Amino acid sequence: MKKNITQKSFLPYLILFCIIIFTVLVFNLGNTKVHVFTYDEFTKNMSKGKVDAISITPKKNDGVYLIEGKLKNYNEYESFKVYVPLSETSLSRILTYSENKGFEIVTNTNPENSIIVSMIANILPIVILAGITFYLFTKVTGGNNKSMDFGRSKAKLSEENGKVKFTDVAGLKEEKEEVAELIDFLKSPKKFQKLGARIPKGVLLVGPPGTGKTLLAKAIAGEANVPFYYISGSDFVELFVGVGASRVRDMFKQAKQTAPCLIFIDEIDAVGRQRGTGLGGGHDEREQTLNQLLTEMDGFGANEGIIIIAATNRPDVLDPALLRPGRFDRQVTVSLPDSREREAILEVHAKNKIFDKSVNLKNLAGRTPGFSGADLENLLNESALLAVRRNKNSISMDEIDEATDRVLLGPAKTSRKITEKEKKLVSIHESGHAVVGLKLPDANEVHKITIIPRGMAGGYTMMLPKEEKISIMTEKELLAGITGLLAGRVSEELFFGEITTGASDDFKRATATARAMVTEYGMSKLGPMQLESKSEGVFLGRDYTKSKNFSDQVALEIDKEVRRIIEECYEEAKKILKANEELVNLISSALIKYETLTKEQIDYIVATGKIDFKEELTVDELREIAKSKKIKDYLKMSEEELRKELDVD
C-alpha cells in the first residue's frame, strides 16, 4: 500500500520534469544558429584573429576533418562548422594559426570507429522514450489494466476467515440453531447427499438495524472455515446498463473456483426490489442485475457448494421471485435481544472496560428494553468516553445513566437558562406522567424522571415494561399508555392553572395509538375490522401512505371513536391525579430540588412521603418500599435480601 502511495505521489513530479526538459530542448533548438563556412572563409577568419575556439573531429570514412567552433562576436547559441580536407598540411596550418592567434583547439576521436557508442547514441533515446511511455500508461490504467475490469465483481474475500465464531456472537440462540446445518453441510456435504437432502441455496437474514445480521454471517463462515465473500447490494448497481449483471456473473465465477464457500450480500434490498414498479421499464440497470442474480442462484447452471447469505431490514420490498424455494429458501428473523441476551451482549462488550463495583450488568440489561446489540455497544462506549472526560479510573452507574440518556435523547443542555416558572411547569408536567404510571395497574413502570432539557424535550419520564414480553399488548395496556401520555397536560391544567405547548408530542403519540386501536386492532365499537393498511406502492412512499377501505360515513365514525378513546383516557387521568394531588406535589418539589429522580428515589417518596433522601435507608424504610411495591413475603426477608430485591445499595 505504501509503495503504491509513493508511486502515485511521485508521478506528477516526473511528468513535470519531462515537460521542463522538453521545453528546454525545444527552446535551445529554436535559438541555435549554425553557420556553414567554406575552407577559404575559415582560413580568412583565422588569419584575422576572429576565431575564439574550435574542435576538430576526424571523419576518416569521408576523408575530411569536421571543425566546429565559435567566432569572437558570436552569442551563446551561435556557432560555425566547416569541412577541411584530411591531410597533415591542413592540420599543421590550423595549428600554426592557433599558436599565432591564440585560440583553443580541442581534438576528438572518430565516434564512427566505436560501434558501441554509435548504438548507444541511436538506440538509447528510443529506449528511454519507450520506458517513460510504458510507465505513464501503466499508472493511468492502474497497473493491472483496470480500465478493462469495469464489469469485474467487487466482492471481496474476507481476511478474517475463521476469526469470528459463534462464541463471539452473544444471544441469538435460536438463530444459531437455524443456520447450524449450513455449517454441517459445508464441513461434510456427503452426509446430506447420502439421504438426498438439498441444503438451502440462500438464507435471508431479516431484522432491525444493529441486531447482528452481518456478525452472524461472519460467524457461519468462521465455524465452517470456508472462503467468505462479502459485497453490498449497492456495489452491483452502476450508471451503465449491464455492468451490474456482469458483476454478478463474475462473482459467481470466482465463487465456483473456491467452492464450497459463502457469499454474503448486505442490504440486498438495494438491488432486489420488486420488478415492474415505479416509472422505469424492464431494461433499467437494477432490474437487469436482479434478473442475472435470479438466474445465477437457480437457473440452468449448477452452483454446487455455494451458499448465499443476504441481509435486509426491508423484506417486504423484495421481489417474490427472489424469495421462492430454490433461491432464498429460508428466512431467519434476527430480532431485538431480550433481557438475558442483552446481558450476554453487555458482557461481551464489557471485556476490555473497567467498571466500578456498583455496576450490575444484569440490572442494566433489564433497564434497556428495545436496545439492539449495536445500541448496547454504543451505550458502553459512550459511558467509557464520559468516564475519561471526567478523569475517572473506572466506569460507574452515573456514566452509564448519562450515556443512556445521551443515546436516547442527546446530551443534556446544562448551560441553558431556565426560569423558575418554566422549571415549575416542567416538574408538574413530568410528575403527572409519573403518578399515572405509578397508580395505573396496567401502565409501565416508572424508572426515571428528569427536568434537565435534552434534545427537543424540556424533560422526560422513562417508563419501562414491568415484565419483558413479546410484542403483544392488551387493550388495557394501550389505554393505560394513552392515559399516561395525556397526564402531562392534565397535570398542567389541574395544578399549574395553564396549558402549554409542551404536550404536543404526547398528543401525537396518543392519537396515533387510539387511531390504530380503531382502524387496525379492532378495539372499538366498530368491531374487529381492519379499516386502514399500508400502501403497496414500493416506490411511491409505502411508509407514508395508507389505503382506506371505507366510506365517508365510516370515516366519521372512526373519528368519533378516536375522540371517545382520547376523552375517556383524559378523564381517567384527571381522576387519578386529583386523588393523588399530594404525591404530584411531592414529586414536583423533589424534581425542582434534585432535577433528576431515580427509580429508588421515586419508590422512597411513594413509601415515606419524604423528599430528603438518605444515603443509607433503614430496614423499616426498605420494608415500606417493599410494601408499596406489593412484594410478597417482604417481612420474612433479611436486610440484604431486601436490598437485592429492591436494587438499593
C-alpha positions in Angstrom: 0.0 0.0 0.0 2.8 2.4 0.9 4.6 1.6 -2.3 1.5 2.5 -4.4 1.1 5.7 -2.5 4.7 6.7 -3.1 4.5 6.0 -6.8 1.3 8.0 -7.1 2.8 11.0 -5.3 6.0 10.8 -7.5 4.1 10.6 -10.8 3.1 14.3 -11.1 6.7 15.4 -10.4 8.0 13.0 -13.1 5.6 14.4 -15.6 6.5 18.0 -14.7 10.2 17.1 -15.1 9.7 15.7 -18.6 7.7 18.8 -19.6 10.5 21.1 -18.4 13.2 19.0 -20.3 11.2 19.0 -23.4 10.6 22.8 -23.2 14.3 23.5 -22.7 15.3 21.3 -25.6 12.7 22.9 -27.9 13.8 26.4 -26.8 17.5 25.6 -27.3 16.9 24.1 -30.7 14.9 27.0 -31.8 17.5 29.6 -30.8 20.6 27.6 -32.0 22.2 29.0 -35.2 25.0 27.2 -37.1 27.0 28.9 -39.9 28.5 26.7 -42.6 31.9 28.1 -43.8 34.0 27.2 -46.8 37.6 26.3 -46.2 38.7 29.8 -47.6 36.2 31.6 -45.3 37.5 29.6 -42.3 41.2 30.4 -43.2 40.4 34.1 -43.7 38.7 34.3 -40.2 41.7 32.6 -38.6 44.2 34.9 -40.2 42.2 37.9 -38.9 42.1 36.5 -35.4 38.3 36.3 -35.2 38.2 32.6 -34.2 37.6 32.1 -30.5 37.8 28.2 -30.1 37.4 25.2 -32.3 37.0 21.4 -32.0 38.5 19.0 -34.6 36.8 15.6 -35.2 38.4 13.4 -37.9 35.9 11.8 -40.3 38.1 9.1 -41.9 35.3 7.5 -43.8 34.7 10.8 -45.6 38.4 11.9 -45.9 37.8 15.2 -44.0 38.1 16.9 -40.7 34.8 18.3 -39.1 35.8 21.6 -37.5 33.2 23.3 -35.2 33.8 26.4 -33.3 32.8 30.0 -32.4 33.8 33.4 -33.6 34.6 36.1 -31.0 31.5 38.1 -32.0 29.1 35.1 -31.7 26.4 34.8 -29.0 25.8 31.8 -26.7 23.7 29.8 -29.2 25.7 30.7 -32.4 28.5 28.6 -33.9 30.1 27.6 -37.2 31.2 24.4 -38.9 33.5 23.6 -41.8 34.8 20.5 -43.5 38.6 20.5 -44.1 40.5 18.0 -46.3 42.0 15.2 -44.2 45.8 15.9 -44.6 48.8 16.8 -42.5 49.2 20.1 -44.4 45.8 21.4 -43.5 46.1 20.3 -39.9 49.6 21.9 -39.4 48.3 25.1 -41.0 45.4 25.2 -38.4 47.9 24.5 -35.5 50.2 27.4 -36.8 47.3 29.8 -36.7 46.3 28.6 -33.2 49.8 29.4 -31.9 50.0 32.8 -33.6 46.4 34.0 -32.9 45.9 32.3 -29.6 42.7 30.3 -29.9 41.9 27.0 -28.2 41.8 23.7 -30.1 40.1 20.5 -28.8 40.7 17.3 -30.7 38.1 14.4 -30.7 38.4 10.8 -31.7 36.3 9.5 -34.6 33.0 8.2 -33.0 32.3 6.2 -36.1 35.1 3.9 -35.1 33.1 2.8 -31.9 30.2 0.6 -32.7 29.0 0.6 -29.1 29.0 4.4 -28.9 27.1 4.5 -32.2 24.5 2.0 -30.9 24.1 3.9 -27.7 23.7 7.2 -29.5 21.0 5.8 -31.7 19.1 3.3 -29.5 19.3 4.9 -26.0 16.9 7.8 -26.7 14.3 5.4 -28.1 14.6 3.1 -25.1 14.2 6.0 -22.7 11.2 7.3 -24.5 9.5 3.9 -24.6 10.2 3.3 -20.9 8.6 6.6 -19.9 5.6 5.9 -22.2 5.1 2.5 -20.7 5.4 3.8 -17.1 2.8 6.5 -17.7 0.4 4.1 -19.4 0.6 1.6 -16.6 0.0 4.3 -14.0 -3.0 5.6 -15.8 -4.6 2.2 -16.3 -3.9 1.2 -12.7 -1.0 -1.3 -13.3 -3.4 -4.2 -13.8 -5.3 -2.9 -16.8 -8.2 -2.0 -14.5 -9.7 0.1 -17.3 -10.8 -3.2 -18.8 -12.2 -4.5 -15.5 -15.3 -2.4 -15.4 -17.5 -5.4 -15.2 -15.5 -7.4 -12.7 -17.1 -8.3 -9.4 -16.4 -6.1 -6.3 -17.0 -8.9 -3.9 -14.0 -9.2 -1.5 -12.6 -12.3 0.1 -12.7 -11.8 3.9 -9.3 -11.7 5.6 -10.9 -12.5 8.9 -11.9 -16.0 7.8 -12.1 -18.3 10.9 -11.6 -15.5 13.4 -15.2 -14.9 14.3 -17.0 -17.9 15.9 -20.5 -18.4 17.4 -18.9 -17.8 20.8 -18.3 -14.2 19.7 -22.0 -13.7 18.9 -23.9 -13.2 22.2 -27.5 -14.2 22.3 -29.3 -15.3 19.0 -29.6 -18.9 20.3 -32.5 -19.9 18.0 -30.9 -18.1 15.1 -27.6 -20.0 15.5 -29.5 -23.3 15.6 -31.3 -22.4 12.4 -28.1 -21.9 10.5 -26.1 -24.7 12.2 -27.0 -27.2 9.4 -25.4 -24.9 6.9 -22.1 -25.3 8.7 -22.6 -29.1 8.8 -23.2 -29.1 5.1 -20.1 -27.1 4.3 -18.0 -29.3 6.5 -19.4 -32.7 5.4 -21.7 -32.4 2.3 -21.7 -36.2 1.7 -23.8 -36.7 4.9 -26.7 -34.7 3.3 -26.2 -36.0 -0.2 -26.5 -39.6 1.1 -30.1 -39.1 2.2 -30.9 -37.0 -0.8 -31.3 -33.8 1.2 -30.8 -30.5 -0.6 -29.2 -27.7 1.5 -30.8 -24.3 1.2 -29.1 -22.3 -1.6 -29.8 -19.0 0.1 -30.6 -17.8 3.6 -32.1 -14.4 4.1 -31.4 -12.7 7.5 -34.2 -10.3 8.4 -34.3 -7.9 11.3 -34.0 -4.3 12.6 -30.7 -2.5 12.1 -27.9 -3.3 14.6 -29.2 -6.8 15.7 -26.1 -8.7 14.4 -27.0 -10.0 10.9 -23.6 -9.3 9.5 -21.8 -10.6 12.6 -23.9 -13.9 12.4 -22.9 -14.3 8.7 -19.2 -13.9 9.6 -19.7 -16.5 12.4 -21.2 -19.0 10.0 -18.1 -18.7 7.7 -15.8 -18.8 10.7 -17.4 -22.0 12.1 -17.4 -23.7 8.7 -13.9 -22.4 7.9 -14.6 -21.8 4.2 -13.9 -18.8 2.0 -16.2 -15.9 2.7 -17.0 -13.3 0.0 -18.8 -10.2 1.1 -20.4 -7.4 -1.0 -23.0 -4.7 -0.6 -26.1 -4.6 -2.8 -25.3 -1.1 -4.0 -21.9 -2.4 -5.4 -23.8 -4.1 -8.2 -25.6 -1.0 -9.5 -23.9 1.3 -11.9 -24.9 4.1 -14.3 -24.4 1.9 -17.4 -26.9 -0.9 -18.1 -25.4 -4.4 -18.0 -22.5 -3.7 -15.6 -24.3 -5.0 -12.6 -25.3 -8.2 -14.4 -21.7 -8.6 -15.5 -20.5 -8.3 -11.9 -23.0 -10.9 -10.7 -21.7 -13.3 -13.3 -18.1 -12.6 -12.3 -18.9 -13.0 -8.6 -20.3 -16.5 -9.1 -17.4 -17.4 -11.4 -14.9 -16.5 -8.6 -17.0 -18.4 -6.0 -17.1 -21.6 -8.1 -13.3 -21.7 -8.2 -13.2 -21.7 -4.3 -16.3 -23.8 -3.6 -17.6 -24.7 -1.1 -17.8 -21.1 0.0 -20.2 -18.4 1.3 -21.3 -15.2 -0.4 -22.7 -12.5 1.9 -24.8 -9.7 0.2 -25.5 -6.9 2.7 -28.6 -4.6 2.1 -29.9 -6.8 -0.7 -33.0 -4.6 -1.0 -30.8 -2.1 -2.9 -30.8 -4.5 -5.9 -33.6 -7.0 -5.1 -36.7 -4.7 -5.0 -39.8 -5.8 -6.8 -39.7 -5.5 -10.6 -42.3 -3.7 -12.6 -42.8 -0.9 -10.1 -42.1 2.8 -10.4 -41.6 4.5 -13.7 -38.6 2.6 -15.0 -39.1 -0.2 -17.6 -37.7 -3.7 -17.6 -34.5 -2.5 -19.3 -33.1 -0.5 -16.4 -29.8 -1.4 -14.7 -31.3 -2.5 -11.4 -33.7 -5.0 -12.9 -31.1 -6.4 -15.3 -28.9 -7.0 -12.2 -31.7 -8.7 -10.3 -32.6 -10.9 -13.3 -28.9 -12.1 -13.5 -28.9 -12.8 -9.8 -32.1 -14.9 -10.1 -30.6 -16.9 -12.9 -27.3 -17.5 -11.1 -29.0 -18.6 -7.9 -31.4 -21.1 -9.6 -31.1 -21.3 -13.4 -29.8 -23.8 -15.9 -26.3 -23.7 -14.4 -25.4 -25.5 -11.2 -23.8 -23.7 -8.3 -22.9 -26.6 -6.0 -21.3 -25.7 -2.8 -22.1 -22.0 -3.0 -24.5 -20.7 -0.3 -25.8 -17.1 -0.5 -26.5 -15.3 2.8 -28.2 -11.9 2.4 -29.3 -9.3 5.0 -32.0 -6.7 4.9 -34.4 -4.9 7.2 -36.9 -4.4 4.4 -38.1 -7.9 3.3 -41.5 -6.5 2.3 -40.0 -4.7 -0.7 -38.1 -7.7 -2.1 -39.1 -9.4 -5.4 -41.2 -12.6 -4.9 -39.0 -14.5 -7.3 -36.1 -13.9 -5.0 -37.9 -15.4 -2.0 -39.2 -18.5 -3.7 -37.9 -22.0 -2.8 -34.7 -22.7 -4.7 -33.3 -19.3 -4.2 -33.7 -17.8 -0.7 -35.2 -21.0 0.7 -35.1 -19.8 4.3 -35.7 -16.6 6.2 -34.1 -16.2 9.6 -35.5 -13.4 11.7 -32.8 -11.7 13.8 -34.9 -9.9 16.3 -34.1 -7.4 19.1 -32.5 -9.2 22.1 -34.4 -9.9 25.3 -33.1 -9.2 28.8 -31.0 -12.4 29.0 -29.5 -11.8 25.6 -28.8 -8.1 26.4 -26.9 -9.2 29.5 -24.7 -11.6 27.4 -24.1 -8.8 24.8 -23.1 -6.4 27.5 -20.7 -8.9 28.9 -19.0 -9.3 25.5 -18.6 -5.5 25.1 -17.5 -5.0 28.7 -14.4 -7.3 28.5 -11.9 -4.5 27.8 -13.5 -1.9 30.1 -13.0 -1.2 33.8 -16.3 -0.9 35.8 -17.0 0.2 39.3 -18.3 -2.3 41.8 -21.7 -0.6 41.7 -22.2 -1.5 38.1 -24.6 -4.5 37.6 -24.8 -5.7 34.0 -27.9 -7.8 34.8 -29.8 -4.7 36.1 -28.6 -2.6 33.2 -29.9 -5.3 30.8 -33.3 -5.0 32.4 -33.3 -1.2 32.0 -32.6 -1.3 28.3 -35.6 -3.0 26.5 -35.7 -2.3 22.8 -31.9 -1.8 22.6 -30.1 -3.6 19.8 -26.7 -5.1 20.1 -25.2 -2.0 18.3 -27.1 0.2 20.7 -25.6 -1.6 23.7 -22.1 -1.4 22.4 -22.6 2.3 21.8 -24.0 2.7 25.3 -20.9 1.2 26.9 -18.6 3.1 24.6 -20.3 6.4 25.5 -20.1 5.6 29.2 -16.4 5.0 28.8 -15.9 8.3 27.0 -17.7 10.1 29.8 -15.6 8.4 32.4 -12.4 9.6 30.6 -13.9 13.1 30.2 -14.5 13.2 34.0 -10.9 11.9 34.7 -12.2 8.7 36.5 -10.4 5.4 36.8 -13.5 3.3 36.3 -17.0 3.5 34.8 -19.7 3.9 37.3 -23.5 3.9 37.1 -23.5 7.7 36.8 -21.7 7.5 33.5 -24.0 4.6 32.3 -27.2 6.6 33.2 -25.9 9.7 31.5 -24.8 7.6 28.4 -28.3 6.0 28.3 -29.9 9.5 28.2 -27.4 10.7 25.6 -28.2 7.7 23.3 -32.0 8.2 23.7 -32.3 12.0 23.6 -28.9 13.6 23.1 -26.6 15.5 25.5 -28.0 17.4 28.4 -28.3 21.2 27.8 -26.9 22.2 31.2 -25.9 25.7 30.0 -29.5 26.7 29.0 -31.0 29.2 31.5 -34.4 28.0 32.8 -36.7 30.4 34.6 -38.4 29.3 37.9 -41.8 29.3 36.2 -40.6 27.0 33.4 -38.9 24.8 35.9 -42.1 24.5 38.0 -44.2 23.9 34.9 -41.9 21.1 33.6 -41.8 19.4 37.0 -45.6 19.5 37.3 -45.9 18.1 33.7 -43.5 15.2 34.4 -45.0 14.5 37.8 -48.3 13.9 36.1 -46.8 11.3 33.8 -45.1 9.6 36.7 -48.1 9.5 39.1 -50.4 7.9 36.4 -47.6 5.4 35.7 -47.4 4.6 39.4 -51.1 4.3 40.1 -52.5 2.6 37.0 -52.1 -1.3 37.3 -51.6 -1.8 33.5 -49.2 1.1 33.0 -45.4 0.7 32.5 -43.1 1.1 35.5 -41.6 4.5 36.2 -37.7 4.2 36.2 -36.5 7.8 36.0 -37.8 11.4 35.9 -35.8 14.4 34.9 -36.4 18.1 34.1 -33.0 18.6 32.5 -33.6 19.6 28.8 -32.3 17.1 26.3 -32.7 17.4 22.5 -36.1 18.9 21.8 -37.5 17.8 25.2 -37.7 20.0 28.3 -37.8 16.9 30.4 -38.9 13.3 30.3 -40.2 10.4 32.2 -38.6 7.0 31.5 -41.2 4.2 31.8 -40.3 0.6 31.1 -42.4 -2.6 31.0 -42.8 -4.4 34.3 -42.1 -7.7 32.6 -40.4 -8.2 29.3 -42.6 -10.0 26.8 -43.2 -10.4 23.1 -44.7 -7.5 21.1 -48.4 -8.2 22.1 -50.3 -5.6 24.1 -53.7 -5.8 25.6 -56.4 -3.2 25.3 -56.0 -2.2 28.9 -52.2 -1.7 28.4 -52.8 0.5 25.3 -55.4 2.6 27.2 -53.0 2.9 30.1 -50.3 4.2 27.7 -52.7 6.8 26.3 -53.7 7.9 29.8 -50.1 8.2 30.8 -49.3 10.3 27.7 -52.3 12.7 28.4 -51.4 13.0 32.1 -48.8 15.7 31.5 -51.4 18.1 30.0 -53.9 17.2 32.7 -51.4 17.9 35.4 -50.7 21.3 33.9 -54.4 22.1 33.9 -55.1 21.0 37.4 -52.0 22.1 39.3 -50.5 24.9 37.3 -53.6 26.6 36.1 -52.4 26.9 32.5 -51.9 24.7 29.5 -48.8 24.9 27.3 -47.4 23.5 24.1 -45.2 21.0 25.9 -47.7 18.2 25.4 -47.8 18.3 21.6 -45.6 15.2 21.1 -47.7 13.4 23.8 -50.9 14.2 21.8 -49.3 12.9 18.6 -48.4 9.6 20.1 -51.7 9.2 22.0 -53.8 10.0 18.8 -51.7 7.5 16.7 -52.3 4.7 19.3 -56.0 5.5 19.6 -56.4 5.5 15.8 -54.5 2.2 15.5 -56.9 0.7 18.1 -59.9 1.7 15.9 -58.6 1.0 12.4 -56.0 -1.8 12.8 -56.5 -3.6 16.1 -60.3 -3.8 16.1 -60.5 -2.4 19.7 -63.6 -0.2 19.3 -67.3 -0.2 18.8 -66.8 -0.5 15.1 -65.8 -4.1 15.7 -63.0 -6.4 14.6 -62.2 -4.8 11.3 -59.0 -3.6 9.7 -60.0 -0.3 8.1 -56.6 1.0 7.1 -53.5 -0.7 5.8 -50.1 0.3 4.4 -50.0 1.2 0.7 -48.5 -1.4 -1.7 -46.6 1.2 -3.8 -43.0 0.3 -3.2 -41.5 3.4 -4.9 -44.4 5.7 -4.0 -44.0 6.3 -0.3 -45.1 3.0 1.2 -44.2 4.2 4.7 -46.1 7.4 4.4 -49.4 6.4 2.6 -52.2 4.2 3.7 -55.0 2.7 1.7 -58.5 3.4 3.1 -61.2 0.7 2.7 -64.2 2.7 4.0 -66.7 5.3 3.0 -67.0 8.8 4.3 -69.7 7.8 6.8 -67.3 5.2 8.3 -64.6 7.8 8.4 -66.8 10.0 10.5 -67.4 7.1 12.9 -63.7 6.4 13.1 -63.1 10.0 14.1 -65.8 9.7 16.8 -64.3 6.5 18.2 -60.8 8.0 18.3 -62.2 11.1 20.1 -64.1 8.9 22.5 -61.0 6.9 23.5 -58.9 10.1 24.0 -61.6 11.8 26.1 -62.2 8.8 28.3 -58.4 8.4 28.9 -58.2 12.2 29.6 -60.9 11.9 32.2 -59.3 8.9 33.7 -56.0 10.8 34.1 -57.9 13.7 35.8 -59.5 11.3 38.2 -56.1 9.7 39.2 -54.2 13.0 39.5 -57.0 14.6 41.6 -56.9 11.6 44.0 -53.1 11.9 44.3 -52.5 15.6 44.4 -50.2 15.4 47.4 -48.0 12.8 45.6 -47.8 15.0 42.4 -46.7 18.0 44.5 -44.1 15.8 46.4 -42.5 14.6 43.2 -42.7 18.0 41.6 -40.8 19.5 44.7 -38.2 16.7 44.5 -37.6 17.4 40.8 -37.2 21.1 41.5 -34.7 20.3 44.2 -32.7 17.4 42.6 -33.7 17.8 38.9 -33.4 14.0 38.4 -35.1 11.2 40.3 -34.1 7.5 40.0 -36.5 4.6 40.5 -35.3 4.0 44.1 -35.8 7.7 45.0 -39.3 7.6 43.4 -40.2 4.5 45.5 -38.8 6.2 48.6 -41.1 9.2 48.0 -44.2 6.9 47.5 -43.4 4.8 50.6 -42.4 7.5 53.1 -43.9 10.8 51.7 -40.5 12.5 52.2 -38.1 14.1 49.7 -35.0 14.3 51.9 -33.2 11.2 50.7 -30.7 9.4 52.9 -27.6 7.7 51.6 -28.4 4.6 53.6 -32.0 3.5 54.0 -33.1 1.8 57.2 -34.6 -1.7 57.3 -38.0 -0.1 58.1 -37.8 2.2 55.2 -36.8 -0.7 52.9 -39.9 -2.7 54.2 -42.1 0.3 53.5 -40.8 0.5 49.9 -41.3 -3.3 49.5 -44.8 -3.0 50.9 -45.7 -0.2 48.4 -44.4 -2.3 45.6 -46.5 -5.3 46.8 -43.5 -7.7 47.1 -44.6 -10.9 48.7 -43.0 -12.2 51.9 -41.1 -9.0 52.4 -41.5 -9.3 56.2 -39.5 -12.6 56.1 -36.7 -11.1 54.0 -33.4 -10.1 55.6 -32.0 -6.6 55.0 -29.5 -8.0 52.4 -32.4 -9.8 50.6 -34.5 -6.6 50.6 -31.7 -4.5 49.2 -31.1 -7.1 46.4 -34.8 -7.3 45.6 -35.3 -3.5 45.5 -31.9 -2.9 43.8 -31.0 -0.5 46.6 -27.3 -0.2 47.7 
